[in-house]
Structures are given as structure tokens and as C-alpha cells.
Amino acid sequence: MKAVVLAGGYATRLWPITKHRPKMLLPIGETTVIDRIFGALEDDDRIEEVYVSTNERFAEEFEHHLAESDFEKPILSVEDTT
């Protein structure tokens, strides 16, 4: 099975906190919002791939975050919006 994580919004209602950082990368304790989701999906043996849909504006942040993480399933999909 495949999973899709929608992370392409701009979270304008949370500005200024999210003006230059995606909401999914906001910290929650020692982790981030998206890492909690990834953790649950990594632990689920039914899930083979996790597609992360984001926008061009925050694509670099997600690429860096995924490169630094130990998660194996996430695949970044970048929407053509800024």
C-alpha cells in the first residue's frame, strides 16, 4: 500500500511563525509534526511507500529534512506552486 502526506499548504493563518517554514516542520517537543506522521507510517508494515506532496517554496526544506532523517519510505513530490 502507498500513503500520501499532504504538506503543500502555506499555513498563512499561522504567520509569522510559518512565513518562512512549513507547518509540517514545526517542532513538537523533540521532534516535528511530519516526523510523528513518518514514524507511524514507517512502523506500519502495510505501507511500502510514502509520498510527501509539498510546494516549490518549501521543497528545499523538505529535501534537507528527509536527507537528515533515518526514514526510508518518504518520497518527495513537488507541486509547481510558490
C-alpha positions as CSV (number, residue, x, y, z in Angstrom):
1,M,0.0,0.0,0.0
2,K,1.1,3.6,-0.6
3,A,0.4,6.6,1.6
4,V,0.3,10.3,0.7
5,V,1.2,13.0,3.2
6,L,-0.2,16.4,2.2
7,A,2.3,19.1,3.1
8,G,1.8,21.6,0.3
9,G,-0.1,24.4,2.2
10,Y,1.3,27.7,3.2
11,A,-0.2,27.9,6.7
12,T,-1.0,31.6,6.3
13,R,-3.2,31.6,9.4
14,L,-0.1,30.8,11.5
15,W,2.0,33.7,10.1
16,P,4.6,34.9,11.2
17,I,5.6,31.5,12.6
18,T,5.1,29.7,9.3
19,K,6.0,32.6,6.9
20,H,9.5,31.0,6.2
21,R,9.0,27.5,7.5
22,P,6.4,24.8,6.6
23,K,3.9,23.9,9.2
24,M,4.8,20.3,9.0
25,L,8.4,21.1,10.1
26,L,7.3,22.9,13.2
27,P,8.8,21.4,16.4
28,I,6.7,19.3,18.8
29,G,8.9,18.6,21.7
30,E,12.0,16.7,20.5
31,T,10.5,16.0,17.0
32,T,8.4,17.7,14.3
33,V,4.8,17.3,13.1
34,I,5.8,15.4,10.0
35,D,8.2,13.1,11.8
36,R,5.4,11.9,14.0
37,I,3.5,11.0,10.9
38,F,6.5,9.4,9.2
39,G,7.2,7.4,12.4
40,A,3.7,5.9,12.4
41,L,3.9,5.1,8.6
42,E,7.4,3.6,8.9
43,D,6.2,1.3,11.7
44,D,3.2,0.1,9.5
45,D,4.3,-2.9,7.5
46,R,1.3,-2.5,5.1
47,I,2.8,0.8,3.9
48,E,5.5,0.4,1.2
49,E,5.9,4.0,0.0
50,V,5.1,7.4,1.5
51,Y,4.6,10.2,-1.0
52,V,5.1,13.7,0.5
53,S,3.3,16.4,-1.5
54,T,4.7,19.9,-1.0
55,N,5.2,23.1,-2.9
56,E,8.2,24.6,-4.6
57,R,8.5,27.3,-1.9
58,F,9.3,24.8,0.8
59,A,10.7,21.9,-1.3
60,E,14.3,22.6,-0.3
61,E,13.4,22.4,3.5
62,F,11.7,19.1,3.0
63,E,14.6,17.7,0.9
64,H,17.1,18.7,3.6
65,H,14.9,17.3,6.4
66,L,14.5,14.0,4.6
67,A,18.2,13.8,3.8
68,E,19.0,14.2,7.5
69,S,16.4,11.7,8.7
70,D,16.5,7.9,9.1
71,F,13.2,7.4,7.4
72,E,13.3,5.1,4.4
73,K,9.8,5.3,2.9
74,P,9.2,9.0,2.1
75,I,9.4,10.2,-1.5
76,L,9.1,13.9,-2.2
77,S,6.6,15.1,-4.8
78,V,6.9,18.9,-5.5
79,E,3.9,20.8,-6.8
80,D,4.5,23.7,-9.2
81,T,3.4,26.5,-6.9
82,T,5.2,29.1,-4.8
